[in-house]
Amino acid sequence: MKTVGIILGGGAGTRLQPLTTDRAKPAVPIAGKYRLVDIPISNCINSGIRSIYLLTQFNSVSLHRHIQSTYIFDQFSPGDVNMLAAEQTPDSEGWFQGTADAVRKSSKYFMGEKPDIVVILSGDQLYRMDFDKVIKEHIERGAEVTICTKPVPRREAGDLGIMHVDNKNEIVEFAEKPGDTPRLDELRAPMYNDERFLASMGIYIFNADVLMQLLTDSNESDFGKHIIPQAIEERKVFSHIFEGYWKDIGTIGMFHEANVALTDLVPEFTFYDAHAPIYTHMRYLPPSKINCCDLNRCLLSDGCIISGHRILHSVIGTRAVVGEGTVIEHSVIMGADYFEQEEAEKNQPSQSEPLGIGKDCYVKNAIIDKNVRIGDSVYISPEGKANGDKTDLYLVSDGVIVIPKNTVIPSGTRL
């Protein structure tokens, strides 16, 4: 049976600004050394799905570069990851108008493989799932569409897309953000004794012919709002209940929370699973060097030079430099794309501040994007700032202060 994976990565990622100012949302770094897109691609590879299509349209250069340098299959391990950007054709004016529209306009490419099953995934979620098990369950049930769902408590359910199922797990109704109302009571999941509801994860398993029929019958643009409700009315649609860790990385707050949670002593999600590894670009960097710094609950990536005073509950990305006396708490430091001497060898103009974080700085509840230059004695914290506060040097969102990529912060600055 032939299966293809479709990863939806075409959204503008406005809620992740400024991390998505110059990069596509799936290209945003996570956990120090990975990109968000590595999660769905790795889940596909670990599930035996080797024909993968990534649909994108906004700021796709860095995403293209990452895919081309990372996912290289050989003749003994057939497969490929294909980038499909929005394009202008005689049948289309170009831009994808939504998730369903993106799949519809790209179908001539992946349907050329004559797949039996199409797995549709989001490009901005953190989870680990064996799609092979889901597909087997899909076939055994005689389903035409399977929607992966996550049990959630009432306090979360009102703001999500909730699936109402019968005692055989067939979906009979879908409610988009029903709110904490009497309507929500009608949607309780019958298989639980406590008050739980089945929220859509945005992960869909389609029989290929059913997918194409649904997309042909409708000109609507979105899966969650249009195609899925239509399928529930007309087709055999089942729920696959997923009990593992799953996090939507849709906002700055969610991104920050998901990253720092990885540093917990026993995190809910771990990259330390040899049976289902998360793949990424091999950089061949030297080991990190630590010069007398107190590190506690940290993820430390390759190629770093750390001379700080204390780093607590933080993620430190590749090639990060932290100067003497610096304190970093509850933060995500993305590191750099290059070492300082590499730029000097290219005869690039010298900067007023060296790459990385200087001496005697204090950084708390922050996200420091790549290639940022922070001088000595700089104070960075969201305390005292309102959400939405923005200057050329920072943006505050969800109680987190974000320093955009390539920003230069002079010594002595207090943010």
Summary of the structure (lengths in Angstrom):
residues: 415
radius of gyration: 22.6
end to end distance: 56.6
largest distance: 68.0
contacts: 1384
relative contact order: 0.12
helix: 23%
strand: 29%
